[in-house]
Amino acid sequence: MSAPPEKKQKPEQPDSQTATSPSETIQKKSTETFDGTAEKSTREVPREEMFRPPINRAMRVLDRPFFRKTVPLSAARVLENRNIAKCRSALEKSREALQLDRITIIRPDPEPEIAAQGKKCLLLEPEVRHNDASTWGPVLTELAQAESVRVIPYNLELEYEYWTYHDIMTSILPEDEQDELPTGFSIVGHVAHLNLRPAYLPYKHLIASVLVDKNPSVRTVINKTDDVGTVSEYRTFSYELLAGDPSLDVVVKEGDCTFHFDYSAVYWNSRLNTEHRRLVESFAPGSAVCDVMAGVGPFAVPAGKRGVFVWANDLNPASYASLSDAIARNKVSPYVRAFCGDGMEFIRSSAQQLLQAAQDPQSDVVIMSKPPRRSELKAASAASSAGSAGSKANAGSGTGPVVPQPPKEIKRIKLPRTFQHYVMNLPATATSFLPAFIGVYAGHEDLFEPDPSSSSSSPLSSTSGAAAAATSGAAAADAATAPSTAQLPMIHVHCFSTKSDDNQDAYVKIAAELSAQLGHAFVAPKGRVLEGGASPVSERDELVIHDVRDVAPQKRMFCASFRLPREVAFRKV
């Protein structure tokens, strides 16, 4: 294989206060041929090339032995093992010891007879040559003159296991296709999910094999063959298995929640982790949330762990089954209920069902006192016995063991009569479900505040624990028994729109879409994108449009959050 032309570099001025860094080039003693063997050469090559894997851009099936490579170096044979640490420290400070990631520089001596005696050597930088003392630095020279070390030749053997995924990819893929190497894949449980560009399809099995090798948590690699939702209303996608175990039955942890599902049968997107957390953190404990397109529960389950009541629905029976499993697995059943039905109908029916359920005390979450621990009972019994010792002697009778008291109700969290939030995470079509909100609370105007401006809370505000704790006992008791009016709910609808630097075009288009679906004139937010990706607030309807993520070069996912307008919620239909 012919050598690339040498690039001339400007010499760097040495720093008199620090050790001189290794030179950028070395006198290489061997070069790789196409089959990985070595041939004699005296040419100089860049240092980094010496530690690159062999190149084979014709490879289509992974040939791991091809990537074996022998790198000729020199080493400092340490004559007395008790001097290994001292010699290593000195050579590392002088930068004559080999500086290479993932390589241990202390090695058994290359001579088997000497290695059998437990002797070690220290690998040296490539420009240090065992047969040319002029390449030795002052530290190495001093160690050699003191007969602490002897400089010897050493062949460093690098195997396939040494190279990283990036190393292998740059050695087998065409040079003109390396601007965007296929490194941006999603990992869902043990599954790596690729979305390969057409240029990489001829290498798909090769890429997948390397991915499995270089990622210990990955057992399966698949490639998406169509867009999400194009062949199924359940947001699943077609795929091809490229490598590994064909099972897509995965266990995924997100935050402090665990989910178990068949990835081929449900929708899951690990890249929405930040969005899940952002919305969940905006829900106040004790509030009620309607998750219309809940999937397996990435919003519902963590919200339940925060003490938020969630009614979570999904049309897909497989998602409903996994959602039910997640509710039980994460122990949030007191707060989260699973439903399986059409989202449009669920928006209409859930509001009425919640109002009815809130009248049933069985819907409340009751917090009971914890039973005493065995150690606490034992200590109480001992204290009781010691305190009654005198009376035992006089009365001739003793006290029995301490009987634990039954748990007591210490707090009752009532199910709200209305939802404070609706979540609609179906960005391709969620806005088409918005007409279900028209008239959703017609005839129930008395449930809500007459003047929406009477509350100063922000669209994504939540009740603080400190404020709740400051409420007096009497007021808390009244709040637990007497219904009160509430604000109309916040709607969080995810959608796609065009990508731009300031998102202004997207804001206008999204506001127009909301207006068309609800028959209410929304005003698009104006101004620069705020920290965290949110737009400024459009005051009248508290409309905020949050930039969630890029999904394509000219396409972004957004979340439009707004207060359900009174004239929409109470409109007679």
C-alpha positions in Angstrom: 0.0 0.0 0.0 1.5 3.3 -1.1 2.3 5.8 1.6 0.5 9.2 1.7 2.6 12.2 1.0 4.3 13.7 4.0 2.8 16.9 5.3 5.4 19.6 6.3 4.8 21.1 9.7 6.2 24.2 11.2 8.6 23.4 14.0 7.3 24.4 17.5 9.4 26.4 19.9 10.2 24.4 23.0 9.0 25.7 26.3 12.0 26.1 28.6 9.7 25.7 31.6 8.2 22.3 30.6 9.3 19.1 29.1 9.3 19.0 25.3 6.3 17.1 23.8 6.9 14.1 21.6 7.7 15.0 18.0 5.0 14.8 15.5 6.8 12.4 13.2 8.8 9.3 13.7 11.2 7.2 11.7 8.9 4.3 11.0 10.6 0.9 10.7 7.6 -0.9 9.1 4.5 0.0 7.1 1.3 -1.9 6.8 0.5 -3.8 3.6 -3.1 -4.5 2.6 -3.1 -7.8 4.4 -1.8 -6.3 7.6 1.8 -7.6 7.3 4.8 -5.3 7.6 7.6 -4.4 5.1 10.9 -2.6 5.6 10.9 1.2 5.1 12.9 4.2 6.3 10.3 6.8 5.5 9.0 9.2 8.1 5.2 9.2 8.7 3.0 11.2 11.1 3.0 9.7 14.6 -0.8 9.4 14.6 -0.7 7.3 11.5 1.5 4.7 13.2 -1.3 4.0 15.6 -4.1 3.9 13.1 -5.7 0.5 12.2 -5.0 -1.0 8.7 -7.2 0.3 6.0 -9.5 -1.8 3.8 -12.3 0.1 2.1 -13.4 -2.9 0.1 -14.4 -4.8 3.3 -18.1 -5.7 3.5 -18.0 -8.5 6.0 -16.2 -7.9 9.2 -12.7 -9.5 9.2 -11.5 -9.0 12.8 -8.0 -10.6 12.2 -7.3 -8.1 9.5 -7.0 -5.4 12.1 -4.0 -7.0 13.8 -1.0 -4.7 13.6 2.6 -4.8 14.8 4.0 -1.4 15.8 7.8 -1.4 16.2 8.8 0.6 19.3 11.6 0.6 21.9 11.2 -0.2 25.6 13.2 0.5 28.8 14.0 -2.9 30.4 13.9 -2.4 34.1 16.7 -4.4 35.6 15.3 -4.5 39.1 11.6 -4.7 39.7 11.8 -2.5 42.8 12.7 0.4 40.4 9.7 0.1 38.2 7.6 2.8 39.8 10.6 5.2 40.0 11.6 4.7 36.4 8.0 5.0 35.2 7.5 8.3 37.0 10.8 9.7 35.7 10.1 8.7 32.1 6.5 10.0 32.2 7.6 13.3 33.5 10.2 13.6 30.7 7.5 12.4 28.2 9.7 9.7 27.0 7.3 7.0 28.2 4.6 6.1 25.6 1.6 8.4 25.8 -1.2 6.5 24.2 -4.8 6.0 25.4 -5.9 2.5 26.4 -2.3 1.2 26.4 -0.6 0.0 29.6 3.1 0.9 29.3 4.3 -1.6 31.9 4.7 -4.8 30.0 6.4 -8.2 30.5 9.8 -8.3 29.0 9.7 -9.4 25.3 12.4 -12.1 26.0 10.5 -15.1 27.3 13.3 -16.3 29.5 13.6 -12.9 31.2 9.8 -12.5 31.4 9.6 -15.9 33.2 11.7 -14.2 35.9 8.9 -11.6 36.4 10.9 -8.8 34.7 9.1 -5.8 33.2 9.8 -3.1 30.7 8.4 0.3 30.0 7.2 1.3 26.5 8.8 4.4 25.1 7.6 7.0 22.6 8.1 6.1 18.9 10.9 8.6 18.3 13.1 6.9 20.9 15.2 4.2 19.1 17.0 1.5 21.0 19.9 1.6 18.5 20.3 5.4 18.4 21.3 7.0 21.7 21.0 10.4 20.1 17.2 10.0 20.3 17.3 9.4 24.0 16.4 12.2 26.4 18.5 13.2 29.4 16.4 11.2 31.8 16.5 8.0 29.8 20.2 8.5 29.2 20.8 8.9 33.0 18.8 5.8 33.8 20.7 3.8 31.2 24.1 5.0 32.5 23.1 4.2 36.0 22.2 0.7 34.8 18.6 1.0 36.1 17.3 0.3 32.6 18.5 -1.0 29.3 16.9 0.2 26.0 15.7 -2.7 23.9 13.5 -3.2 20.8 9.8 -4.0 21.4 7.0 -4.9 19.0 3.7 -3.7 20.3 0.9 -6.0 19.1 -2.4 -4.2 18.5 -5.5 -6.3 18.0 -9.1 -5.6 16.8 -10.2 -5.2 20.4 -7.9 -2.2 20.8 -9.5 0.0 18.1 -12.6 2.1 18.8 -15.7 2.1 16.8 -14.6 5.4 15.2 -11.2 3.9 14.4 -12.7 1.0 12.5 -15.3 3.1 10.7 -12.6 5.5 9.4 -10.6 2.5 8.1 -13.4 0.8 6.1 -15.8 3.5 4.9 -15.1 5.6 1.8 -13.1 8.8 2.6 -15.6 11.0 0.9 -18.4 9.7 3.2 -16.7 10.3 6.5 -18.1 13.8 7.1 -21.1 12.3 8.9 -20.1 8.9 10.2 -23.0 6.8 11.4 -22.5 7.5 15.1 -25.8 9.1 16.0 -27.8 6.1 16.9 -30.4 5.6 19.7 -30.0 2.9 22.3 -33.2 1.4 23.7 -32.4 -1.2 26.3 -30.1 -3.7 24.6 -31.1 -2.4 21.1 -29.1 0.0 19.0 -31.5 1.8 16.5 -29.9 3.1 13.4 -31.4 5.4 10.7 -28.7 5.0 8.0 -28.3 7.3 5.1 -28.4 5.6 1.7 -24.6 6.0 1.2 -24.0 3.7 4.2 -26.5 1.0 3.3 -23.9 -1.1 1.5 -21.9 -1.2 4.8 -24.9 -1.7 7.1 -24.1 -5.2 8.3 -20.5 -4.3 8.8 -21.4 -1.2 10.8 -23.8 -3.2 12.9 -21.2 -5.9 13.7 -18.7 -3.3 14.9 -21.4 -1.6 17.0 -22.2 -4.8 18.9 -18.5 -5.4 19.4 -17.7 -1.9 20.7 -20.8 -1.3 22.9 -21.0 -3.9 25.7 -24.7 -3.0 26.5 -25.8 -3.6 22.8 -26.9 -7.0 21.8 -29.1 -6.1 18.8 -28.8 -3.6 16.0 -31.7 -2.6 13.8 -32.1 -0.1 10.9 -35.4 1.8 10.4 -36.8 1.3 6.9 -39.7 3.8 7.1 -40.8 6.9 9.0 -42.6 6.4 12.4 -46.3 6.0 11.9 -46.3 5.6 8.1 -47.4 2.0 8.2 -49.2 1.9 11.6 -51.4 4.3 13.6 -49.6 3.0 16.7 -46.5 5.0 15.9 -44.4 1.8 15.3 -42.0 1.5 12.4 -40.7 -1.1 10.0 -37.1 -2.2 10.5 -34.5 -4.7 9.5 -32.3 -6.7 11.8 -28.7 -6.1 11.1 -26.9 -7.9 13.8 -27.4 -9.8 17.1 -30.4 -11.1 19.0 -33.7 -10.7 17.1 -35.6 -10.1 20.4 -36.7 -6.5 20.9 -38.1 -7.2 24.4 -36.3 -4.5 26.3 -36.0 -3.0 29.8 -35.4 0.8 29.8 -34.6 3.0 32.8 -35.3 6.7 32.6 -34.7 8.8 35.7 -35.9 6.7 38.6 -38.5 4.8 36.5 -38.2 1.4 34.8 -40.2 0.4 31.7 -40.5 -3.1 30.1 -41.8 -3.3 26.5 -41.5 -4.9 23.1 -39.8 -2.1 21.1 -41.2 -3.4 17.8 -44.8 -3.0 19.1 -44.8 0.4 20.9 -43.4 3.9 20.5 -40.4 5.0 22.5 -37.9 7.8 21.9 -34.9 8.1 24.2 -34.2 11.5 22.8 -37.3 12.9 24.5 -35.9 12.3 28.0 -35.3 16.0 28.6 -38.8 16.8 27.4 -40.4 14.2 29.6 -38.5 15.7 32.6 -39.4 19.3 31.7 -43.1 18.8 31.6 -43.3 16.4 34.6 -41.5 18.9 36.7 -44.1 21.5 35.9 -46.9 19.4 37.4 -47.8 20.3 41.0 -48.1 17.3 43.4 -51.8 16.6 44.0 -52.9 18.0 40.7 -54.5 16.0 37.9 -53.1 15.4 34.5 -54.7 13.8 31.4 -52.1 12.1 29.2 -54.0 11.6 26.0 -51.4 9.7 24.0 -49.4 8.2 26.9 -47.5 5.4 25.1 -45.8 3.2 27.8 -45.9 6.1 30.3 -42.8 8.3 30.1 -44.8 11.3 31.3 -47.4 9.5 33.4 -45.2 7.2 35.5 -42.6 9.8 36.7 -45.5 12.2 37.3 -47.1 9.5 39.5 -43.9 9.3 41.5 -44.2 13.0 42.2 -47.7 12.5 43.7 -49.5 13.7 40.6 -52.8 12.1 39.6 -52.5 10.9 36.0 -55.1 9.4 33.8 -53.1 7.9 30.9 -54.5 6.7 27.7 -53.2 5.0 24.5 -54.9 3.5 21.5 -52.3 0.8 21.1 -53.2 -2.3 23.1 -49.5 -3.2 23.4 -48.7 0.2 24.8 -51.6 -0.1 27.2 -50.2 -3.4 28.5 -46.7 -2.0 28.9 -48.2 1.1 30.6 -50.1 -1.1 33.1 -46.9 -3.0 33.7 -44.9 0.2 34.3 -47.6 1.5 36.8 -47.3 -1.7 38.8 -43.5 -2.0 38.4 -42.9 1.5 39.7 -45.6 1.3 42.4 -47.6 4.4 41.3 -51.0 2.7 41.1 -52.5 5.0 43.8 -52.0 7.9 41.4 -51.9 6.6 37.8 -54.7 4.9 35.9 -54.3 3.3 32.5 -56.9 3.5 29.7 -57.0 2.1 26.1 -59.1 4.0 23.7 -59.3 6.7 21.0 -57.7 10.0 22.1 -60.4 12.2 20.7 -63.1 10.4 22.7 -60.9 10.2 25.8 -60.5 14.0 25.9 -64.3 14.3 25.9 -65.2 11.5 28.3 -62.3 11.7 30.9 -63.4 15.2 32.0 -66.8 13.9 33.0 -65.4 10.7 34.5 -62.9 12.6 36.6 -65.7 14.8 38.0 -67.6 11.7 39.1 -64.6 9.9 40.4 -63.6 12.9 42.6 -66.9 12.4 44.5 -65.8 8.9 45.5 -63.6 8.7 48.6 -62.1 5.5 47.3 -60.3 7.8 44.7 -58.4 9.6 47.3 -54.8 8.7 48.2 -54.6 8.0 52.0 -51.2 8.3 53.6 -51.0 6.1 56.7 -48.5 6.2 59.5 -45.7 3.7 59.3 -45.7 0.7 61.7 -42.9 0.8 64.3 -39.7 -1.1 63.5 -38.9 -4.3 65.4 -35.9 -2.5 67.0 -38.2 0.3 68.2 -40.6 -2.1 69.7 -37.8 -3.9 71.5 -36.4 -0.7 72.9 -39.8 0.5 74.1 -40.4 -2.9 75.8 -37.0 -2.6 77.6 -37.8 0.9 78.7 -41.2 -0.1 80.0 -39.7 -3.1 81.9 -37.0 -0.9 83.5 -39.5 1.8 84.5 -41.8 -0.7 86.3 -39.2 -2.7 88.1 -40.0 -1.1 91.5 -43.7 -1.6 91.2 -43.1 -5.2 90.2 -41.4 -5.9 93.5 -44.2 -4.2 95.6 -47.2 -5.4 93.7 -45.9 -8.8 92.6 -47.1 -8.3 89.1 -45.3 -7.3 85.8 -46.1 -5.5 82.6 -46.5 -7.3 79.3 -44.7 -6.5 76.0 -45.4 -3.3 74.2 -48.3 -3.8 71.8 -47.8 -2.0 68.4 -50.6 0.5 67.6 -52.4 0.1 64.3 -51.4 2.5 61.5 -53.3 5.8 61.5 -54.4 8.0 58.7 -52.1 11.0 58.7 -53.0 12.6 55.3 -55.6 12.3 52.7 -54.9 13.6 49.2 -58.2 14.2 47.3 -58.5 13.6 43.6 -59.2 17.0 41.9 -62.5 17.5 40.1 -60.8 18.9 37.0 -57.6 18.3 35.1 -54.9 20.9 35.5 -52.9 19.7 32.4 -53.5 17.8 29.2 -50.5 16.2 27.5 -50.8 15.4 23.8 -47.5 13.8 22.6 -48.3 12.8 19.1 -46.5 15.5 17.1 -47.5 14.3 13.6 -51.3 14.6 14.3 -51.9 15.8 17.8 -53.3 19.2 16.8 -56.1 17.5 14.9 -57.4 16.2 18.2 -57.8 19.7 19.6 -61.5 20.1 18.4 -62.4 17.6 21.2 -61.9 20.4 23.7 -64.7 22.5 22.2 -67.5 22.5 24.8 -65.6 20.0 27.0 -66.8 21.9 30.1 -70.0 23.3 28.8 -72.5 23.4 31.6 -69.8 23.2 34.2 -68.7 26.8 34.3 -69.2 26.8 38.1 -66.1 24.6 38.5 -63.8 27.3 37.3 -62.7 30.8 38.3 -64.9 33.4 36.7 -62.0 35.7 36.0 -58.9 33.9 34.4 -56.7 36.9 35.3 -57.3 36.5 39.0 -54.4 34.0 39.3 -50.8 35.2 38.8 -49.5 31.7 38.2 -47.4 31.2 35.0 -48.3 28.6 32.4 -45.9 26.1 33.8 -46.0 27.0 37.5 -46.4 24.5 40.2 -47.3 24.8 43.9 -44.2 24.8 46.0 -43.8 22.4 48.9 -43.0 25.4 51.2 -46.2 27.2 50.4 -48.2 24.0 51.0 -46.5 23.5 54.3 -47.4 27.0 55.4 -51.1 26.4 55.0 -52.8 26.3 58.4 -54.3 23.0 59.7 -57.9 24.4 59.5 -57.4 25.8 56.0 -55.9 22.5 54.9 -58.9 20.6 56.4 -61.3 22.9 54.6 -59.4 22.5 51.3 -59.6 18.7 51.7 -63.4 18.6 52.1 -64.8 21.7 50.3 -64.6 21.8 46.5 -63.1 25.0 45.1 -63.0 26.6 41.7 -59.9 26.1 39.5 -58.3 27.6 36.5 -59.0 26.0 33.1 -56.4 23.5 32.2 -53.1 24.0 30.4 -52.9 22.1 27.1 -49.5 20.8 26.0 -49.7 19.8 22.4 -46.6 18.5 20.5 -46.2 19.2 16.8 -43.8 19.6 14.0 -42.9 22.8 12.1 -40.2 24.4 10.0 -36.8 25.1 11.3 -35.3 28.6 11.5 -32.8 30.5 13.6 -35.3 32.5 15.6 -38.4 30.1 15.2 -40.6 33.1 14.3 -42.0 31.4 11.2 -42.8 28.3 13.3 -44.5 30.4 16.0 -46.8 32.0 13.4 -47.6 28.6 11.8 -48.3 26.9 15.1 -50.6 29.7 16.3 -52.5 29.6 13.0 -53.0 25.9 13.4 -54.3 26.2 16.9 -56.6 28.9 15.8 -58.0 26.8 13.0 -58.5 23.8 15.1 -60.2 25.5 18.0 -62.0 28.4 16.3 -60.2 30.9 18.6 -57.7 33.5 17.5 -54.3 32.8 19.1 -51.6 35.4 18.9 -48.2 34.1 18.0 -45.4 34.8 20.5 -42.9 37.4 19.4 -39.3 37.9 20.4 -36.1 35.9 20.7 -36.0 32.3 22.0 -35.4 32.3 25.7 -33.1 30.1 27.7 -34.2 26.5 27.6 -35.8 26.8 24.2 -39.1 28.5 25.2 -40.7 31.4 23.3 -41.8 34.6 25.1 -45.3 34.2 26.6 -48.2 35.4 24.4 -50.2 36.9 27.3 -53.9 36.5 26.4 -53.9 32.7 26.3 -50.6 32.2 28.1 -49.3 30.6 24.9 -45.7 29.4 25.1 -44.0 27.4 22.3 -41.1 25.3 23.4 -38.4 24.2 21.0 -38.0 20.4 21.8 -35.5 19.0 19.3 -34.5 18.9 15.7 -35.8 15.9 13.8 -34.5 16.6 10.3 -32.5 19.3 8.6 -35.5 21.5 8.0 -37.9 20.2 10.7 -38.3 20.7 14.4 -40.5 19.3 17.1 -42.2 21.9 19.3 -44.5 21.8 22.3 -47.3 24.5 22.3 -48.6 25.1 25.8 -51.6 27.3 26.3 -54.5 27.9 28.7 -57.7 26.4 27.3 -59.8 29.5 26.3 -63.0 29.9 28.2 -65.0 30.5 25.0 -63.7 27.2 23.7 -64.2 25.1 26.9 -67.8 26.4 27.5 -68.9 26.7 23.8 -72.3 25.0 23.2 -72.1 22.4 20.4 
